Amino acid sequence: MTETETETEIKKDIYEFLFNLEGFLVVETPNQGRLLKGKRLPVKEKGVPDLTGCCVGKYIAIEVKKPGGKQSEFQKLFEQKVIRCGGLYWLVESVDDVIKKLIKDFNMVFLLGYCYEM
């Protein structure tokens, strides 16, 4: 990751990494609203994460920030909801952060570009 990398670029890198990871489902969350007859309609819930995923049956909300980025109050509330429901909430700044979360939360080991469950 470079210092000038935007959140959009970081999110794209993380999405591509998780998309190619065997046993992981990742979906980009359309949180910019949608267009209807030329007007932008807001999402139903504020604070929805950038990406959502599932690994070994566990729901994961993934909020991507560039280094130094802060969660909004709505994102903090959404984080609390996810945790109360038994899901995981990852606040990450890079693919390296995601790898650390996978190791911590799922006991995964990465060796020569491959992922193994312990």
C-alpha positions in Angstrom: 0.0 0.0 0.0 1.3 3.5 -0.8 0.7 6.6 1.2 -1.4 8.1 -1.7 -3.7 5.1 -2.0 -7.4 6.0 -1.6 -9.9 4.1 0.4 -11.5 2.9 -2.9 -8.2 1.5 -4.0 -7.6 -0.2 -0.7 -11.1 -1.7 -0.8 -10.5 -3.0 -4.3 -7.2 -4.7 -3.2 -8.9 -6.3 -0.2 -11.9 -7.4 -2.2 -9.7 -9.0 -4.8 -7.6 -10.8 -2.1 -10.7 -12.2 -0.4 -12.5 -13.0 -3.6 -9.6 -15.3 -4.6 -9.3 -16.9 -1.2 -10.7 -20.4 -1.2 -13.5 -20.8 1.3 -14.3 -17.1 1.7 -17.3 -15.4 0.3 -17.0 -11.6 -0.1 -19.5 -9.1 -1.4 -19.1 -5.4 -2.0 -21.8 -3.5 -0.2 -23.6 -0.9 -2.3 -23.7 1.8 0.3 -23.8 4.8 -2.0 -27.5 4.5 -2.5 -29.2 3.7 -5.8 -30.5 5.7 -8.7 -34.2 5.8 -9.5 -35.4 8.0 -12.3 -32.3 10.1 -12.1 -32.5 10.7 -8.3 -30.2 9.1 -5.8 -32.0 7.2 -3.0 -30.1 6.7 0.2 -29.4 3.2 1.6 -31.8 1.9 4.1 -29.3 1.9 7.0 -26.5 4.3 7.6 -23.1 2.8 8.7 -23.3 -0.3 6.5 -19.8 -1.6 5.9 -17.9 -1.5 2.7 -17.6 -5.3 2.3 -19.4 -8.2 3.8 -18.1 -11.7 4.0 -18.7 -15.2 5.3 -16.0 -17.7 6.3 -16.7 -21.0 8.0 -20.3 -19.9 8.5 -19.4 -16.7 10.3 -20.7 -13.3 9.1 -18.0 -10.6 8.8 -18.6 -6.9 8.3 -15.5 -5.3 6.8 -15.1 -1.5 7.1 -12.1 -0.2 5.0 -10.4 3.0 6.0 -7.2 4.6 4.7 -4.5 5.0 7.5 -5.7 7.4 10.1 -9.4 7.2 8.9 -12.1 7.2 11.5 -15.4 5.4 11.8 -18.5 7.5 11.7 -21.0 7.3 14.6 -23.3 5.3 12.4 -20.5 2.8 11.6 -19.8 2.4 15.3 -23.5 1.7 15.9 -23.5 -0.9 13.1 -20.4 -2.5 14.6 -22.2 -2.9 17.9 -25.2 -4.5 16.1 -23.0 -7.0 14.3 -21.1 -8.0 17.4 -24.4 -8.4 19.4 -25.7 -10.7 16.7 -22.6 -12.9 16.9 -20.8 -11.6 13.8 -17.3 -10.2 13.4 -16.6 -6.6 12.5 -13.2 -5.8 11.0 -11.9 -2.3 10.7 -9.0 -2.6 8.3 -6.5 -0.4 6.4 -4.8 -3.0 4.2 -4.7 -6.5 2.9 -2.1 -7.1 5.6 -4.7 -6.2 8.3 -7.1 -8.6 6.7 -4.5 -11.4 6.8 -3.9 -10.7 10.5 -7.7 -10.9 11.2 -7.9 -14.2 9.3 -5.1 -15.6 11.4 -6.6 -14.3 14.6 -10.2 -15.2 14.0 -10.0 -18.3 11.9 -6.6 -19.8 12.8 -5.5 -19.5 9.2 -1.8 -19.8 8.2 -0.5 -18.2 5.0 2.5 -19.9 3.3 3.8 -19.0 -0.1 0.6 -17.3 -1.1 -1.7 -20.1 0.0 -4.0 -20.2 3.0 -4.3 -23.2 5.3 -6.6 -23.8 8.3 -4.9 -25.0 11.4 
